[in-house]
Amino acid sequence: MSYKGEHVYSPEQYAKTVELWQELLECHRVSLSEERTGYAYPVQAGDLTADVIHALVLSDGAETDDDYAITVTLVDYSDYGGTERDAANVRYLTETPGVQTSTNGRHGYGSAWVQLGELPTNGDDIDTGIEWLASLVQSAQSIDAGEVDESTLEEHERELQEAAWEAWLESDTRSELVDWFGCDDLDDFGYTHDEIRDLYYSFEGNEWTCDSATSATNRQHENTIEHVAKTILTAWRKPFVDSAQTELSIIV
């Protein structure tokens, strides 16, 4: 028997667990780092010996007398690296047993990671933990293959589009509308900030694209501005008619 914390592996369970970790480390997208005195140092998967993997499996991922704990980053991204698909994959892995995720790091950094050797156990149920680890390996292999959950990707892209408004797009839009109208104050046209936002986002010609994992822009921005401006101008020029008025006033 092999011991892992309070859990006891059969020889077959232990061998399967080691095999799954080795498969995970073969994925091209994963990266490794050793945790030494509070600092992370990069490690190459090819430099890990079988003895290190075995030791960390037995320690449940914790540092041993001879080996540092190793973090396995499954996928990551930032303002300067990665794509919207990487960000969507991090989000998708959030509910995966054993996986830890973060999306609020410096410069937009987000990642999903596990501790090498730490089996995502379900109480004392080792077999369930092995099934979860096998599923995690499949997820990592899918990321390697460029796959992504489409609904998660769409949700992430939609949030980037909406976040653009508060970040910079509203300011740019209002400035360009002021130039378009040649006025000093858009409020003179009677449209609220929210109404202008709705006009912008409801334009059917919008063509959104992700510039990075954390930002999106509208390729048809100029056409959208024209649409918003013309819509506002048409409404502003339309004569006001009181719905309660039944007759036109005629001055004789």
Secondary structure by P-SEA (a helix, b strand, c coil): ccccccccccaaaaaaaaaaaaaaaacccbbbbbbcccbbbbbbcccccaaaaaaaaaacccccccccbbbbbccccccccccaaaaaaaaaacccccbbbbcccccccccccccccccccccccaaaaaaaaaaaaaaaaaaaaccccaaaaaaaaaaaaaaaaaacaaaaaaaaaaaaacccccccccccaaaaaaaaaacccbbbbbcccccccccaaaaaaaaaaaaaaaaaaccccccccccccccc
